[in-house]
């Protein structure tokens, strides 16, 4: 692993910036295909993220699982670096190998600020992953009432069924997510 990846893995943004400015290889990946931009953005390092992009880092680089920096940033609930990636052309519709988009991750984590950012793009609100789970399924199952409200308000279909035949309401009931159950019952 190169020194830049090591610095980022240690969450040392100052050293990472120093290494980037000194000409460290910003295209180097770890054995799983993770780039410095994946790490900087998912850790919320705004300055390092901006600098990596300025120096030519690929905003839609994919690791071995088809995961982009935008996916990881949504998964880690980092709306500021998420916005930086979007502003520099990252694809909000990119689909991982398992069928997840950044909106799936935002729903799974219940990250309303990232959901709100994604709604400014023409993202498919009702896209199912490989199991037919939509972002609303994930938000309901994970008990994120505010995310459920935001997704419903944006137009997510609460009647869609997963491959197993489950609706978001079914998943909320299976987890006894009382507030989410109430929200979905009032919308279905």
ZILINNOR-V679242 format. One record per backbone hydrogen bond with DSSP energy under -0.5 kcal/mol. CO is the residue of the C=O (numbers start at 0). NH is the residue of the N-H. If there is no record, write none. Layout:
<<CO:NH> <CO:NH>>
This chain:
<<1:5> <2:6> <3:7> <4:8> <5:9> <6:11> <7:10> <10:12> <11:15> <12:16> <13:17> <14:18> <15:19> <16:20> <17:21> <18:23> <19:22> <23:25> <24:27> <25:35> <27:35> <29:32> <31:63> <33:29> <34:38> <35:39> <36:40> <37:41> <38:42> <39:44> <40:43> <43:45> <44:48> <45:49> <46:50> <47:51> <48:52> <49:53> <50:54> <51:56> <52:55> <56:58> <57:60> <62:65> <64:96> <66:62> <67:71> <68:72> <69:73> <70:74> <71:75> <72:77> <73:76> <76:78> <77:81> <78:82> <79:83> <80:84> <81:85> <82:86> <83:87> <84:87> <84:89> <85:88> <89:91> <90:93> <95:98> <97:129> <99:95> <100:104> <101:105> <102:106> <103:107> <104:108> <105:109> <105:110> <109:111> <110:113> <110:114> <111:115> <112:116> <113:117> <114:118> <116:119> <117:120> <117:122> <120:122> <122:124> <123:126> <128:131> <130:162> <132:128> <133:137> <134:138> <135:139> <136:140> <137:141> <138:143> <139:142> <142:144> <143:147> <144:148> <145:149> <146:150> <147:151> <148:152> <149:153> <150:154> <150:155> <151:154> <155:157> <156:159> <157:168> <161:164> <165:161> <166:170> <167:171> <168:172> <169:173> <170:174> <171:176> <172:175> <175:177> <176:180> <177:181> <178:182> <179:183> <180:184> <181:185> <182:186> <183:186> <183:187>>
